[in-house]
Amino acid sequence: MEELSLLRSNRRDFLKKSAGAGALLALGNPFEAFARESTVRLTILHTNDVHSRIEPFPMDGSRNQGLGGVARRAALVNKIRQEQKNVLLLDAGDIFQGTPYFNLYGGELEMQIMSDMGYDAATMGNHDFDNGIAGFAKQLPHAKFPFLVSNYNFDNTKLKGKTQPYKIFEKLGLKIGVFGLGIELNGLVNKKNYGETEYLDPITKANETASFLKNDEHCDLVICLSHLGYKYKDNKVSDQILAKSTRNIDLIIGGHTHTFMKLPEDIMNLDGKMTTINQVGFAGINLGRLDYYFDRESKNRKMVAAVYPVHEHGLV
């Protein structure tokens, strides 16, 4: 564990230096034109399928060389938080598996880094079961944020009572309801790794949870953290099908299919209202951003989206 201790120390120093340097980054701000005194602004930052990518991809001539890296993402998040006080940082699952850091430390480092960066919530992906239920439960004490998943019943496992179906965040008078959905594990994950986890129909659970958040809790925005996947050639449940088959979900932040979306997609739900879907690839190559502007009186809203690639030589 001496290596892990040294790595933590180096990481903390790197994060601090990068966070300080973040104030010097000049991204420009396309969002100011939408801000008015009569509006409340909410900034949502999100990742998915980071897959234990702690450092940038090596400079080896591969397609993704120099991309990603948690220190650069931390600098960008820190910069945005300095500019905007109303920020949520969310992740759509598959935090584990993909580099030797996971093999060496079993997910502890990933949890600690996300806690250092101030993630507000995450959902679980199929690879988060790669060390089994017990392996995931072992790392939960290192996470200073909740894991949200509404369609896995963990009552007969070591994760009983250690995840939440949803969480409500309050930001400057706004109520934001966030819930999670996980993918079908049977046939995708070894049975011994998920044990007695019961998979519940994601569309049914989404409708139940979103209705509760919107109609009972009167949330101004309902967000689903989904690890179902963006779309498929067959009728397998995806984010697109979820959006068409539900009510009351305003935003689906997706994962699993590693889809690099340049712009969010709006899909009409069962009530004829728009549900927005977004996903930003994998490995921390991109940070997604959506800025919502709520009118204080009418609660009508506008949204502006951006994708920030994380590059070897800085942030774009």
C-alpha positions as CSV (number, residue, x, y, z in Angstrom):
1,M,0.0,0.0,0.0
2,E,3.0,2.2,0.1
3,E,2.7,2.7,-3.7
4,L,-1.0,3.7,-3.2
5,S,-0.1,6.2,-0.5
6,L,2.6,7.8,-2.7
7,L,0.1,7.9,-5.6
8,R,-2.5,9.6,-3.5
9,S,0.0,12.2,-2.3
10,N,1.2,12.9,-5.9
11,R,-2.4,13.1,-7.0
12,R,-3.4,15.6,-4.4
13,D,-0.5,17.8,-5.3
14,F,-1.4,17.5,-9.0
15,L,-5.0,18.3,-8.4
16,K,-4.2,21.3,-6.3
17,K,-1.8,22.7,-8.9
18,S,-4.2,21.9,-11.8
19,A,-7.1,23.5,-9.9
20,G,-5.1,26.7,-9.4
21,A,-4.0,26.7,-13.0
22,G,-7.7,26.3,-14.0
23,A,-8.3,29.9,-13.2
24,L,-5.9,30.9,-16.0
25,L,-7.7,28.8,-18.6
26,A,-9.6,30.9,-21.2
27,L,-12.5,28.8,-22.6
28,G,-14.7,31.8,-23.3
29,N,-18.3,31.7,-22.1
30,P,-21.1,31.3,-24.6
31,F,-23.7,31.2,-21.8
32,E,-23.7,34.8,-20.4
33,A,-26.0,36.1,-23.1
34,F,-28.8,33.9,-21.6
35,A,-28.3,35.1,-18.0
36,R,-30.8,37.7,-16.6
37,E,-31.5,38.9,-13.1
38,S,-34.9,37.2,-13.3
39,T,-33.4,33.8,-14.0
40,V,-31.8,31.0,-12.0
41,R,-29.0,29.2,-13.7
42,L,-28.1,25.6,-13.1
43,T,-25.0,24.1,-14.6
44,I,-24.8,20.3,-15.0
45,L,-21.5,18.7,-15.7
46,H,-21.3,15.0,-16.5
47,T,-19.1,12.0,-17.4
48,N,-19.7,8.3,-18.2
49,D,-17.7,5.2,-18.7
50,V,-14.5,6.6,-17.4
51,H,-13.2,3.1,-16.9
52,S,-10.3,3.8,-14.4
53,R,-8.7,6.2,-16.8
54,I,-6.7,8.1,-14.2
55,E,-3.9,9.4,-16.5
56,P,-4.2,10.6,-20.0
57,F,-3.8,8.0,-22.8
58,P,-0.1,7.5,-23.5
59,M,1.6,9.3,-26.3
60,D,2.0,6.1,-28.4
61,G,0.5,7.1,-31.7
62,S,-2.9,5.6,-30.9
63,R,-6.2,7.4,-31.7
64,N,-6.7,8.7,-28.2
65,Q,-3.2,9.6,-27.3
66,G,-2.9,12.4,-24.9
67,L,-6.6,12.6,-24.2
68,G,-8.4,12.4,-20.9
69,G,-6.8,12.5,-17.4
70,V,-8.5,13.3,-14.1
71,A,-6.2,16.2,-13.2
72,R,-7.1,18.1,-16.3
73,R,-10.8,17.4,-15.8
74,A,-10.5,18.5,-12.2
75,A,-9.0,21.8,-13.3
76,L,-11.9,22.4,-15.7
77,V,-14.5,21.5,-13.1
78,N,-12.8,23.8,-10.7
79,K,-12.8,26.7,-13.2
80,I,-16.5,26.2,-13.9
81,R,-17.3,26.2,-10.2
82,Q,-15.4,29.4,-9.7
83,E,-17.6,31.0,-12.4
84,Q,-20.9,29.3,-11.5
85,K,-22.1,28.6,-8.0
86,N,-25.0,26.4,-9.0
87,V,-23.3,23.3,-10.3
88,L,-24.0,19.5,-10.2
89,L,-21.3,17.0,-11.2
90,L,-22.8,13.6,-12.2
91,D,-21.6,10.3,-13.6
92,A,-23.5,7.6,-15.5
93,G,-21.5,4.5,-14.5
94,D,-18.7,2.1,-15.5
95,I,-16.3,3.9,-13.1
96,F,-14.2,0.7,-12.8
97,Q,-12.1,-1.5,-15.1
98,G,-9.8,-0.5,-18.0
99,T,-6.4,0.3,-16.6
100,P,-3.9,-1.3,-14.1
101,Y,-5.0,1.1,-11.4
102,F,-8.2,-0.9,-11.0
103,N,-6.3,-4.2,-11.0
104,L,-4.0,-2.9,-8.3
105,Y,-6.3,-1.0,-6.0
106,G,-9.8,-2.5,-6.8
107,G,-11.5,0.8,-7.3
108,E,-10.4,2.7,-4.2
109,L,-8.4,5.2,-6.2
110,E,-11.4,5.9,-8.6
111,M,-13.7,6.5,-5.6
112,Q,-11.3,8.8,-3.9
113,I,-10.6,10.9,-7.0
114,M,-14.3,11.3,-7.7
115,S,-14.7,12.4,-4.1
116,D,-11.8,14.8,-4.4
117,M,-13.4,16.3,-7.5
118,G,-16.7,16.8,-5.7
119,Y,-19.0,14.5,-7.7
120,D,-22.6,14.9,-6.5
121,A,-23.9,11.5,-7.6
122,A,-23.3,8.5,-9.8
123,T,-25.1,5.4,-11.0
124,M,-23.7,1.9,-11.4
125,G,-22.5,0.3,-14.7
126,N,-22.0,-3.3,-15.5
127,H,-18.2,-3.1,-15.0
128,D,-18.7,-1.7,-11.5
129,F,-19.6,-5.4,-10.7
130,D,-16.2,-6.7,-12.0
131,N,-14.9,-7.4,-8.5
132,G,-18.3,-8.6,-7.4
133,I,-20.9,-7.2,-5.0
134,A,-18.4,-7.5,-2.1
135,G,-15.7,-5.8,-4.1
136,F,-17.9,-2.8,-4.8
137,A,-19.3,-2.6,-1.3
138,K,-15.7,-2.6,0.0
139,Q,-14.9,0.6,-1.9
140,L,-18.1,2.5,-1.0
141,P,-16.6,4.0,2.2
142,H,-14.2,5.9,-0.1
143,A,-17.1,7.6,-2.0
144,K,-18.3,10.8,-0.5
145,F,-21.3,10.9,-2.9
146,P,-24.3,8.6,-3.3
147,F,-24.8,5.8,-5.9
148,L,-28.3,6.1,-7.3
149,V,-30.0,3.1,-8.9
150,S,-33.7,2.5,-8.8
151,N,-34.1,-0.8,-10.7
152,Y,-31.6,-3.1,-8.9
153,N,-33.0,-4.7,-5.8
154,F,-30.0,-5.4,-3.5
155,D,-32.0,-6.7,-0.5
156,N,-30.3,-10.1,-0.6
157,T,-26.8,-8.8,-1.1
158,K,-24.1,-7.0,0.7
159,L,-25.2,-3.8,-1.0
160,K,-28.5,-3.7,0.9
161,G,-29.2,-0.2,2.1
162,K,-25.9,1.1,0.6
163,T,-27.4,2.7,-2.6
164,Q,-30.3,5.0,-3.1
165,P,-33.0,5.0,-5.8
166,Y,-32.9,8.8,-6.1
167,K,-31.7,12.0,-4.5
168,I,-33.1,15.6,-4.5
169,F,-30.7,18.5,-4.7
170,E,-31.8,22.0,-3.8
171,K,-30.0,24.9,-5.6
172,L,-31.0,28.5,-5.2
173,G,-34.6,27.7,-4.8
174,L,-34.7,25.0,-7.5
175,K,-35.3,21.3,-6.7
176,I,-33.5,18.8,-8.9
177,G,-34.4,15.2,-8.7
178,V,-31.8,12.7,-9.8
179,F,-32.3,8.9,-10.1
180,G,-30.4,6.0,-11.6
181,L,-31.1,3.1,-14.0
182,G,-28.8,0.1,-14.5
183,I,-28.6,-2.3,-17.4
184,E,-29.8,-5.9,-17.4
185,L,-26.9,-7.9,-15.9
186,N,-27.9,-11.4,-16.9
187,G,-25.8,-12.4,-19.9
188,L,-23.6,-9.3,-19.5
189,V,-22.0,-9.9,-16.1
190,N,-20.9,-13.2,-14.6
191,K,-23.7,-14.4,-12.2
192,K,-21.3,-14.8,-9.3
193,N,-20.4,-11.1,-9.6
194,Y,-23.9,-9.8,-9.1
195,G,-25.3,-12.6,-7.0
196,E,-28.9,-12.2,-5.8
197,T,-29.2,-8.7,-7.4
198,E,-32.8,-8.5,-8.8
199,Y,-33.2,-6.5,-12.0
200,L,-36.4,-4.6,-12.2
201,D,-37.9,-3.3,-15.5
202,P,-36.2,0.1,-16.1
203,I,-39.2,1.7,-17.9
204,T,-41.6,0.8,-15.1
205,K,-39.2,2.0,-12.4
206,A,-38.4,5.2,-14.4
207,N,-42.1,6.1,-14.6
208,E,-42.7,5.4,-11.0
209,T,-39.6,7.4,-9.8
210,A,-39.9,10.3,-12.2
211,S,-43.6,10.7,-11.4
212,F,-42.8,10.8,-7.6
213,L,-40.1,13.4,-8.2
214,K,-42.1,15.6,-10.5
215,N,-45.6,15.3,-9.0
216,D,-45.1,14.5,-5.3
217,E,-41.8,16.3,-4.7
218,H,-42.4,19.1,-7.2
219,C,-38.9,19.0,-8.7
220,D,-38.2,21.7,-11.2
221,L,-35.9,19.3,-13.2
222,V,-35.8,15.5,-13.2
223,I,-32.6,13.8,-14.3
224,C,-32.0,10.1,-15.0
225,L,-28.5,8.7,-14.8
226,S,-28.8,5.8,-17.2
227,H,-26.4,3.0,-18.0
228,L,-28.8,1.4,-20.5
229,G,-27.0,2.6,-23.6
230,Y,-27.9,5.2,-26.2
231,K,-29.6,3.1,-28.9
232,Y,-29.5,-0.4,-30.4
233,K,-30.5,-2.1,-33.7
234,D,-33.0,-4.3,-31.9
235,N,-35.7,-3.4,-29.3
236,K,-33.4,-3.7,-26.3
237,V,-34.2,-0.9,-23.9
238,S,-32.0,2.1,-24.6
239,D,-32.1,5.8,-23.7
240,Q,-34.0,6.5,-26.9
241,I,-36.7,3.9,-26.0
242,L,-36.7,5.1,-22.4
243,A,-37.4,8.7,-23.4
244,K,-40.3,7.6,-25.7
245,S,-41.8,5.3,-23.1
246,T,-41.9,7.6,-20.1
247,R,-43.2,10.8,-18.6
248,N,-41.7,13.5,-16.4
249,I,-38.0,12.9,-17.3
250,D,-36.4,16.1,-18.4
251,L,-32.8,14.9,-19.0
252,I,-31.2,11.5,-19.5
253,I,-27.4,11.4,-19.0
254,G,-26.4,8.2,-20.6
255,G,-23.6,5.6,-20.6
256,H,-22.6,2.1,-21.6
257,T,-22.4,2.5,-25.4
258,H,-19.5,5.0,-25.3
259,T,-21.4,7.3,-27.7
260,F,-19.7,10.6,-28.5
261,M,-22.6,13.0,-28.9
262,K,-21.7,16.4,-30.4
263,L,-25.1,17.8,-29.3
264,P,-27.9,16.4,-27.0
265,E,-30.9,14.8,-28.7
266,D,-34.5,15.8,-27.9
267,I,-37.1,13.0,-28.0
268,M,-40.8,13.4,-27.5
269,N,-42.1,11.5,-24.4
270,L,-45.6,10.0,-23.7
271,D,-47.0,13.4,-22.9
272,G,-45.7,15.1,-26.0
273,K,-43.0,16.9,-24.1
274,M,-39.3,16.8,-24.9
275,T,-36.8,14.6,-23.0
276,T,-33.2,15.4,-23.6
277,I,-30.5,12.7,-24.0
278,N,-26.8,13.3,-23.7
279,Q,-23.6,11.1,-23.5
280,V,-20.0,12.1,-23.9
281,G,-18.0,9.0,-25.0
282,F,-15.7,7.2,-22.6
283,A,-12.5,7.4,-20.6
284,G,-12.9,11.0,-19.5
285,I,-12.0,12.2,-23.0
286,N,-14.9,14.7,-22.8
287,L,-16.7,16.6,-20.0
288,G,-20.4,17.3,-20.8
289,R,-22.0,20.5,-19.8
290,L,-25.6,21.6,-19.9
291,D,-26.7,25.0,-18.6
292,Y,-30.4,25.4,-17.7
293,Y,-31.9,28.9,-17.2
294,F,-35.1,28.9,-15.2
295,D,-37.4,32.0,-15.1
296,R,-38.0,32.7,-11.4
297,E,-41.7,33.4,-11.9
298,S,-42.9,31.1,-14.7
299,K,-40.3,28.4,-14.2
300,N,-40.0,28.2,-18.0
301,R,-36.5,27.2,-19.0
302,K,-33.9,27.3,-21.7
303,M,-30.9,25.0,-22.1
304,V,-27.5,25.5,-23.7
305,A,-25.1,22.5,-24.2
306,A,-21.4,22.2,-24.7
307,V,-18.8,19.4,-24.8
308,Y,-15.3,20.1,-23.5
309,P,-12.6,17.8,-24.8
310,V,-9.7,17.2,-22.4
311,H,-6.5,17.3,-24.4
312,E,-2.8,16.6,-23.7
313,H,-1.8,20.3,-23.9
314,G,-4.7,21.7,-21.9
315,L,-8.4,22.2,-22.2
316,V,-10.4,23.2,-25.2
